[in-house]
């Protein structure tokens, strides 16, 4: 492979200088600021941070203490009380202007995602575009969605994971504001602070009542979850943290949306369309399977295992990883990769250790990729990169048996009966998405309702969705109101006093 170099104009220093030029109020010297009480403030202790791309220093989150976070929440309530009375036409105009500004700075937002969370260029751009396009759909159609509905009594508090800062977090914040609520967001600890800061600065300039703070989840939880001023808690993340938040909001009777992880599975039963499966496998590795809708588990009919491997292995061997900004010639386009680094070196080591431990306890390694042919800069740190791994029958003692790995590690379980198929596909007590590949439509119609997943695809993957597509989860993968389409607006507004929102609540479960 020819030597590669960083594409000119894409260095972190280039992105940082562009941020300072675009939003000087939010970026100061080598740190970002917190936004609360309608002002950017240099409070909080800025933690050091490194890019997963090459281990180089980038801006870290300025962590607030609990008392300051409490002040920020109270200031957001003041914003909320004013904003909820702003006419819908004006709210639409301000959100639309924000979308225009995000569109203008689309490439800078995407470049920040590359450096902060390791997204390849194609996926980073898609994250920004999905946020913009998704919110535009709400701007165009919000009128009927708000008929006979009012904003919540207090602001919406958003606590989200690092993997989709724009298409999940910023998207939700702007729709919540469009519906008449002030919004609070905590920057994810693991990455995305500069991207979120720039997006929030562009929104704040248009008069959107945004509060953006950083800090330890445990220290800020009392303010961002339990404060009486909060009208709704929206959370995206793991089950452990989600369970603690679920307990808190249930005790307080507070509106909540808690999207939690689940082991999304792909079942293979009486199936023969192997070329289609081969074409889909690389797409399932987008962003290294660091997605809430990734498919890390295949449940395969034993008699089809040889045919499955013949379809699966060539596809997984084609997966492309490497430095997202490395090119052979300065004029070359940025590389098209399936994924780059994982979110950090610690996560890559954790997964590598889990793989080794699973093999020691009996799992069979079917595929172990290599970084040898990947495109890297000379001498760069590659500790956050993990090539694809596939294991057969991970032991029950391994986390890979029952939990989402959140990385490019596939596991395969073999089954002989339909009952075993369903039991293996339901191993995590609820999931967000699942897929069943079977040639017989009647078999799909009979088995799919027994798969405990909010969405089940027939031979194709399901996703979180955009615009009018609903989203939620079964079992422990979701708590509170479902979202997507009109349900996202309903989840952050109030309707009739006896309204029962679709979702998983402590005292009822209601499907849309």
C-alpha positions as CSV (number, residue, x, y, z in Angstrom):
1,X,0.0,0.0,0.0
2,X,1.3,3.5,-0.9
3,X,2.1,5.8,2.0
4,X,-0.7,8.0,3.1
5,X,-0.9,11.5,4.7
6,X,-3.6,13.5,6.5
7,X,-5.8,15.3,3.9
8,X,-5.0,19.0,3.9
9,X,-7.4,21.2,5.8
10,X,-8.8,18.3,7.9
11,X,-6.5,18.4,11.0
12,X,-8.0,19.0,14.4
13,X,-6.3,22.4,14.5
14,X,-8.0,23.3,11.3
15,X,-11.4,22.3,12.7
16,X,-10.8,24.1,15.9
17,X,-9.8,27.4,14.2
18,X,-12.9,27.2,12.0
19,X,-15.1,26.7,15.2
20,X,-13.5,29.8,16.8
21,X,-14.2,31.8,13.6
22,X,-17.8,30.6,13.3
23,X,-18.8,30.8,17.0
24,X,-16.2,32.7,19.0
25,X,-18.7,33.2,21.8
26,X,-18.6,29.4,22.5
27,X,-15.0,28.5,21.9
28,X,-12.2,30.1,23.9
29,X,-8.5,29.4,23.3
30,X,-8.2,25.7,23.8
31,X,-11.6,24.9,25.5
32,X,-15.3,25.0,24.9
33,X,-17.7,26.8,27.2
34,X,-21.0,25.8,28.9
35,X,-24.2,27.5,27.8
36,X,-26.8,28.3,30.5
37,X,-28.9,31.3,31.4
38,X,-28.7,32.4,27.8
39,X,-24.9,33.0,28.1
40,X,-21.7,31.1,27.4
41,X,-19.8,30.7,30.6
42,X,-16.2,29.7,31.3
43,X,-17.1,27.7,34.3
44,X,-16.4,24.0,34.9
45,X,-13.1,22.2,35.0
46,X,-12.0,21.2,31.5
47,X,-10.9,17.6,31.4
48,X,-8.2,16.5,29.0
49,X,-9.4,14.4,26.1
50,X,-7.9,12.6,23.1
51,X,-9.2,11.7,19.7
52,X,-9.9,8.0,19.1
53,X,-8.6,8.6,15.5
54,X,-4.9,8.8,16.5
55,X,-4.7,9.5,20.3
56,X,-3.9,13.2,19.8
57,X,-5.3,15.9,22.2
58,X,-8.6,17.5,21.5
59,X,-11.0,19.6,23.6
60,X,-12.5,18.0,26.6
61,X,-15.8,18.6,28.4
62,X,-15.8,21.5,30.9
63,X,-17.4,19.7,33.9
64,X,-19.7,21.6,36.1
65,X,-20.3,20.9,39.8
66,X,-23.7,20.0,41.1
67,X,-24.6,23.5,42.5
68,X,-23.9,25.2,39.2
69,X,-25.9,22.6,37.3
70,X,-28.8,23.3,39.7
71,X,-28.5,27.0,38.8
72,X,-28.5,26.1,35.1
73,X,-31.7,24.1,35.5
74,X,-33.5,26.9,37.3
75,X,-32.4,29.3,34.6
76,X,-33.7,26.9,31.9
77,X,-37.1,27.0,33.7
78,X,-37.2,30.8,33.3
79,X,-36.5,30.3,29.6
80,X,-39.2,27.7,29.4
81,X,-41.8,29.9,30.9
82,X,-41.2,32.5,28.3
83,X,-40.7,30.2,25.3
84,X,-43.9,28.2,25.8
85,X,-45.8,31.4,25.0
86,X,-43.9,32.2,21.8
87,X,-46.3,31.7,18.9
88,X,-45.8,28.6,16.8
89,X,-45.1,30.5,13.7
90,X,-42.2,32.3,15.4
91,X,-40.8,29.0,16.8
92,X,-41.0,27.4,13.4
93,X,-39.1,30.4,11.9
94,X,-36.4,30.2,14.5
95,X,-35.9,26.4,14.2
96,X,-35.9,26.7,10.4
97,X,-33.2,29.4,10.6
98,X,-31.2,27.1,12.9
99,X,-31.4,24.4,10.3
100,X,-30.2,26.8,7.6
101,X,-27.1,27.6,9.8
102,X,-26.5,23.9,10.5
103,X,-26.6,23.3,6.7
104,X,-24.1,26.1,6.1
105,X,-21.7,24.5,8.5
106,X,-22.5,20.9,7.6
107,X,-18.9,19.9,6.7
108,X,-17.4,21.4,9.8
109,X,-19.9,19.6,12.0
110,X,-19.1,16.4,10.2
111,X,-15.3,16.9,10.6
112,X,-15.7,17.4,14.3
113,X,-17.6,14.1,14.5
114,X,-14.7,12.4,12.8
115,X,-12.1,13.7,15.3
116,X,-14.3,13.4,18.4
117,X,-16.0,10.1,18.0
118,X,-14.1,8.4,15.1
119,X,-16.9,8.4,12.5
120,X,-15.8,7.9,8.9
121,X,-16.5,10.9,6.7
122,X,-19.5,9.3,4.9
123,X,-21.2,8.4,8.2
124,X,-20.3,11.7,9.8
125,X,-22.0,13.6,7.0
126,X,-25.0,11.3,7.2
127,X,-25.4,12.0,10.9
128,X,-25.5,15.7,10.3
129,X,-27.9,15.4,7.3
130,X,-30.3,13.1,9.2
131,X,-30.6,15.7,11.9
132,X,-31.3,18.5,9.5
133,X,-33.6,16.6,7.2
134,X,-35.5,15.0,10.1
135,X,-36.2,18.3,11.9
136,X,-37.3,20.0,8.6
137,X,-40.0,17.3,8.4
138,X,-41.3,18.4,11.8
139,X,-41.0,22.1,10.9
140,X,-43.2,21.5,7.8
141,X,-45.8,19.3,9.6
142,X,-45.8,20.4,13.2
143,X,-49.2,22.2,13.1
144,X,-51.5,19.2,13.3
145,X,-49.2,17.4,15.7
146,X,-49.7,20.2,18.3
147,X,-53.5,20.5,17.9
148,X,-55.0,20.6,21.4
149,X,-51.6,20.1,23.0
150,X,-49.5,22.3,25.2
151,X,-45.8,22.4,26.2
152,X,-44.7,20.6,29.4
153,X,-44.6,22.5,32.7
154,X,-40.8,22.5,32.6
155,X,-37.8,22.0,30.2
156,X,-36.8,18.7,28.7
157,X,-33.5,17.3,30.1
158,X,-31.5,15.3,27.5
159,X,-28.9,12.8,28.5
160,X,-27.6,10.9,25.5
161,X,-24.7,8.6,24.5
162,X,-21.9,9.8,22.3
163,X,-22.6,7.8,19.1
164,X,-25.1,10.0,17.4
165,X,-24.7,13.6,18.6
166,X,-26.6,15.2,15.7
167,X,-29.2,12.7,14.3
168,X,-30.4,11.7,17.8
169,X,-29.5,14.4,20.3
170,X,-29.6,17.7,18.3
171,X,-32.6,16.3,16.4
172,X,-34.5,15.7,19.6
173,X,-33.6,19.0,21.1
174,X,-34.8,21.0,18.1
175,X,-38.1,19.1,17.9
176,X,-38.6,19.6,21.7
177,X,-38.0,23.3,21.3
178,X,-40.3,23.4,18.3
179,X,-43.0,21.9,20.4
180,X,-42.7,24.8,22.9
181,X,-40.2,23.5,25.5
182,X,-36.8,24.9,26.6
183,X,-34.2,22.2,26.3
184,X,-31.2,21.1,28.4
185,X,-28.5,18.7,27.2
186,X,-25.6,17.1,28.9
187,X,-22.6,16.5,26.7
188,X,-21.6,12.9,26.5
189,X,-18.5,12.1,28.6
190,X,-16.8,10.1,25.9
191,X,-17.0,12.5,23.0
192,X,-18.9,15.0,20.8
193,X,-18.5,18.1,23.0
194,X,-17.2,20.4,20.2
195,X,-19.8,19.3,17.7
196,X,-22.6,19.8,20.2
197,X,-21.2,23.2,21.2
198,X,-21.1,24.4,17.7
199,X,-24.7,23.2,17.0
200,X,-25.9,24.7,20.2
201,X,-24.2,28.0,19.4
202,X,-26.0,28.2,16.1
203,X,-29.3,27.4,17.7
204,X,-28.8,29.9,20.5
205,X,-28.1,32.7,18.0
206,X,-31.6,32.1,16.6
207,X,-33.2,32.4,20.0
208,X,-33.7,28.7,20.7
209,X,-33.7,28.2,24.5
210,X,-30.8,25.8,24.7
211,X,-28.8,24.9,27.8
212,X,-25.7,22.8,27.2
213,X,-23.6,21.6,30.2
214,X,-20.9,19.0,30.9
215,X,-20.2,17.0,33.9
216,X,-20.2,13.7,35.7
217,X,-23.5,11.8,35.3
218,X,-23.5,10.9,39.0
219,X,-22.8,14.4,40.1
220,X,-25.3,16.1,37.8
221,X,-28.1,13.5,38.1
222,X,-29.8,15.3,41.0
223,X,-30.2,18.4,38.9
224,X,-30.8,16.9,35.4
225,X,-33.1,14.1,36.5
226,X,-34.6,14.8,39.9
227,X,-35.0,18.6,39.9
228,X,-38.7,19.5,40.2
229,X,-38.2,22.1,37.5
230,X,-37.6,19.3,34.9
231,X,-40.7,18.5,32.8
232,X,-39.3,15.4,31.1
233,X,-36.1,13.3,31.1
234,X,-34.9,11.9,27.7
235,X,-32.1,9.3,28.0
236,X,-30.2,7.3,25.4
237,X,-27.7,4.8,26.8
238,X,-26.9,1.6,28.6
239,X,-29.2,-0.4,30.9
240,X,-27.3,0.1,34.1
241,X,-27.5,3.9,34.0
242,X,-31.0,3.8,32.5
243,X,-32.3,1.6,35.3
244,X,-31.1,4.1,37.9
245,X,-32.8,7.0,36.0
246,X,-35.9,4.9,35.5
247,X,-36.2,4.4,39.3
248,X,-35.7,8.1,39.9
249,X,-38.4,9.2,37.4
250,X,-40.8,6.6,38.5
251,X,-40.5,7.7,42.1
252,X,-41.1,11.3,41.0
253,X,-43.9,10.5,38.5
254,X,-42.0,12.4,35.9
255,X,-42.5,12.2,32.1
256,X,-39.6,10.2,30.7
257,X,-38.2,8.6,27.5
258,X,-35.4,6.1,28.2
259,X,-33.9,4.3,25.2
260,X,-31.7,1.5,26.5
261,X,-29.5,-1.1,24.9
262,X,-30.7,-4.6,23.9
263,X,-29.1,-7.6,22.1
264,X,-30.5,-7.1,18.6
265,X,-30.5,-10.5,16.8
266,X,-30.7,-11.8,13.3
267,X,-32.4,-15.2,12.9
268,X,-31.8,-17.6,10.0
269,X,-34.4,-20.3,9.5
270,X,-35.3,-22.3,6.3
271,X,-33.5,-19.7,4.2
272,X,-31.8,-19.8,0.9
273,X,-31.3,-16.3,-0.5
274,X,-27.6,-16.2,0.4
275,X,-26.5,-13.5,-2.1
276,X,-28.8,-11.0,-0.4
277,X,-27.4,-11.8,3.0
278,X,-23.8,-11.4,1.7
279,X,-24.7,-8.0,0.3
280,X,-26.1,-6.9,3.7
281,X,-23.3,-8.0,6.0
282,X,-20.9,-5.1,5.4
283,X,-23.7,-2.6,6.0
284,X,-24.3,-4.1,9.4
285,X,-20.7,-3.0,10.4
286,X,-21.4,0.7,9.8
287,X,-19.5,2.7,12.5
288,X,-18.1,-0.5,14.0
289,X,-21.6,-1.6,15.2
290,X,-21.4,1.2,17.8
291,X,-25.2,1.8,17.2
292,X,-28.2,1.0,19.3
293,X,-29.7,-0.7,16.2
294,X,-26.6,-2.8,15.4
295,X,-27.0,-6.6,14.9
296,X,-24.2,-8.4,16.9
297,X,-25.9,-11.8,17.2
298,X,-26.9,-14.3,14.5
299,X,-29.1,-17.2,15.5
300,X,-28.7,-19.8,12.8
301,X,-30.4,-23.1,12.0
302,X,-27.8,-25.8,12.4
303,X,-28.5,-27.5,9.1
304,X,-27.8,-24.1,7.3
305,X,-24.6,-23.3,9.1
306,X,-22.3,-24.3,6.2
307,X,-24.3,-22.2,3.7
308,X,-24.4,-19.3,6.2
309,X,-20.6,-19.3,6.6
310,X,-20.1,-19.4,2.8
311,X,-22.2,-16.3,2.6
312,X,-21.0,-14.5,5.7
313,X,-17.2,-15.0,5.7
314,X,-16.4,-13.4,2.3
315,X,-18.5,-10.4,3.3
316,X,-16.9,-9.9,6.7
317,X,-13.5,-10.2,5.2
318,X,-14.3,-7.2,2.9
319,X,-14.9,-4.8,5.8
320,X,-12.8,-1.7,5.5
321,X,-11.3,0.2,8.5
322,X,-8.5,2.7,9.0
323,X,-7.8,6.3,9.6
324,X,-10.9,8.3,8.4
325,X,-8.9,11.2,7.0
326,X,-5.8,9.5,5.5
327,X,-5.3,9.9,1.7
328,X,-2.5,8.9,-0.7
329,X,-2.6,12.2,-2.5
330,X,-3.8,15.6,-1.3
331,X,-6.4,15.9,-4.0
332,X,-7.9,12.5,-3.2
333,X,-11.4,12.2,-1.7
334,X,-11.6,11.0,1.9
335,X,-11.6,7.2,2.1
336,X,-14.9,5.2,2.1
337,X,-14.7,3.1,5.2
338,X,-17.1,0.8,7.1
339,X,-15.7,2.1,10.3
340,X,-12.7,3.7,11.9
341,X,-11.7,3.5,15.5
342,X,-13.9,2.6,18.4
343,X,-14.8,5.4,20.8
344,X,-11.6,5.0,22.7
345,X,-8.7,2.7,23.3
346,X,-10.2,1.5,26.6
347,X,-13.3,0.2,24.8
348,X,-11.1,-1.6,22.2
349,X,-9.1,-3.3,24.9
350,X,-12.2,-4.2,26.8
351,X,-13.7,-5.9,23.8
352,X,-10.4,-7.6,22.9
353,X,-10.2,-9.0,26.4
354,X,-13.8,-10.2,26.3
355,X,-13.1,-12.0,23.0
356,X,-9.9,-13.7,24.4
357,X,-11.8,-14.7,27.6
358,X,-14.7,-16.2,25.6
359,X,-12.3,-18.2,23.5
360,X,-10.5,-19.5,26.6
361,X,-13.9,-20.6,27.9
362,X,-14.9,-22.5,24.8
363,X,-16.1,-20.1,22.1
364,X,-14.9,-21.0,18.6
365,X,-13.2,-18.2,16.6
366,X,-14.6,-18.2,13.1
367,X,-13.0,-15.0,11.9
368,X,-10.4,-12.6,13.3
369,X,-9.6,-9.6,11.2
370,X,-6.3,-7.8,11.1
371,X,-5.2,-4.2,10.9
372,X,-2.2,-5.1,8.7
373,X,-3.8,-4.0,5.5
374,X,-5.6,-0.9,6.9
375,X,-4.8,2.6,5.9
376,X,-2.9,4.4,8.7
377,X,-0.5,7.3,8.9
378,X,3.1,6.4,9.6
379,X,3.6,5.8,13.3
380,X,0.1,6.8,14.4
381,X,-1.5,5.5,17.5
382,X,-3.9,2.7,16.6
383,X,-4.9,1.5,20.1
384,X,-8.6,2.4,19.5
385,X,-8.9,0.3,16.4
386,X,-10.3,-3.3,16.6
387,X,-10.8,-5.4,13.4
388,X,-14.0,-7.5,13.0
389,X,-14.2,-10.7,15.1
390,X,-16.7,-13.5,14.8
391,X,-17.2,-16.1,17.5
392,X,-19.3,-19.3,17.5
393,X,-21.2,-20.2,20.7
394,X,-19.9,-17.7,23.3
395,X,-20.1,-19.3,26.8
396,X,-23.0,-18.2,29.1
397,X,-20.4,-16.8,31.5
398,X,-19.2,-14.3,28.8
399,X,-20.8,-10.8,28.5
400,X,-20.8,-11.5,24.7
401,X,-23.4,-14.2,25.4
402,X,-26.1,-11.9,26.7
403,X,-25.1,-8.2,26.2
404,X,-24.6,-5.8,23.3
405,X,-20.8,-5.5,22.7
406,X,-21.1,-2.1,21.1
407,X,-18.3,-2.9,18.7
408,X,-17.4,-5.1,15.7
409,X,-17.8,-8.4,17.4
410,X,-20.3,-10.8,16.0
411,X,-21.5,-14.0,17.8
412,X,-23.3,-16.9,16.3
413,X,-25.6,-19.4,18.1
414,X,-26.8,-22.6,16.5
415,X,-30.3,-23.9,17.0
416,X,-32.3,-26.9,16.0
417,X,-35.9,-26.0,16.7
418,X,-38.2,-23.0,16.4
419,X,-38.5,-22.8,20.1
420,X,-34.7,-22.6,20.5
421,X,-34.6,-20.0,17.7
422,X,-37.0,-17.8,19.6
423,X,-35.3,-18.3,23.0
424,X,-32.0,-17.3,21.5
425,X,-33.4,-14.3,19.8
426,X,-35.0,-13.2,23.0
427,X,-31.9,-13.6,25.1
428,X,-31.6,-10.1,26.4
429,X,-35.2,-9.6,27.7
430,X,-36.2,-7.1,25.0
431,X,-34.6,-5.4,22.0
432,X,-35.0,-2.4,19.8
433,X,-34.7,-4.2,16.4
434,X,-34.5,-7.8,15.1
435,X,-34.6,-9.6,11.8
436,X,-35.8,-13.0,10.7
437,X,-34.6,-14.4,7.4
438,X,-36.8,-17.1,6.1
439,X,-38.1,-18.1,2.6
440,X,-41.6,-18.8,3.8
441,X,-43.7,-15.6,4.4
442,X,-46.1,-17.6,6.6
443,X,-43.2,-18.7,8.8
444,X,-42.2,-15.1,9.2
445,X,-45.8,-14.1,10.1
446,X,-46.1,-16.8,12.6
447,X,-42.7,-16.4,14.4
448,X,-42.0,-12.6,14.2
449,X,-44.7,-11.6,16.8
450,X,-42.9,-13.9,19.3
451,X,-39.7,-12.0,18.9
452,X,-39.5,-9.4,21.7
453,X,-38.3,-6.5,19.6
454,X,-40.1,-3.2,18.8
455,X,-39.3,-3.6,15.1
456,X,-38.7,-6.9,13.2
457,X,-37.5,-7.0,9.6
458,X,-38.1,-9.8,7.1
459,X,-34.7,-10.6,5.7
460,X,-33.5,-7.0,6.0
461,X,-32.2,-4.8,8.8
462,X,-34.4,-2.3,10.7
463,X,-33.3,1.1,11.9
464,X,-34.3,3.8,14.4
465,X,-36.0,5.5,11.5
466,X,-36.7,9.0,10.5
467,X,-39.6,11.4,10.1
468,X,-42.9,9.5,10.6
469,X,-41.4,6.2,11.6
470,X,-42.0,5.3,15.2
471,X,-39.4,3.9,17.6
472,X,-39.4,2.1,20.9
473,X,-38.4,-1.1,22.6
474,X,-39.6,-4.2,24.3
475,X,-38.7,-5.4,27.8
476,X,-35.7,-3.8,29.4
477,X,-34.6,-2.1,26.2
478,X,-37.0,0.8,26.8
479,X,-38.8,2.7,29.5
480,X,-41.3,5.5,29.2
481,X,-42.8,7.1,26.1
482,X,-42.2,5.8,22.5
483,X,-40.9,8.4,20.0
484,X,-40.7,9.0,16.3
485,X,-43.2,10.8,14.1
486,X,-46.1,12.3,15.9
487,X,-45.2,10.3,19.0
488,X,-42.0,12.4,19.6
489,X,-44.2,15.5,19.8
490,X,-46.7,13.9,22.0
491,X,-44.0,12.6,24.3
492,X,-42.9,16.2,25.1
493,X,-46.3,17.9,25.2
494,X,-49.5,17.5,27.3
495,X,-52.9,16.5,25.9
496,X,-56.1,15.5,27.6
497,X,-55.8,15.0,31.4
498,X,-56.5,11.3,31.1
499,X,-54.2,10.7,28.1
500,X,-52.2,7.4,28.1
501,X,-49.1,7.8,25.9
502,X,-47.8,4.8,24.0
503,X,-44.8,3.3,25.8
504,X,-43.5,1.2,28.7
505,X,-44.6,2.8,31.9
506,X,-44.5,1.4,35.5
507,X,-48.2,0.8,35.5
508,X,-49.0,0.0,31.9
509,X,-47.6,-1.0,28.5
510,X,-49.3,0.5,25.4
511,X,-48.3,-0.1,21.8
512,X,-49.0,2.6,19.2
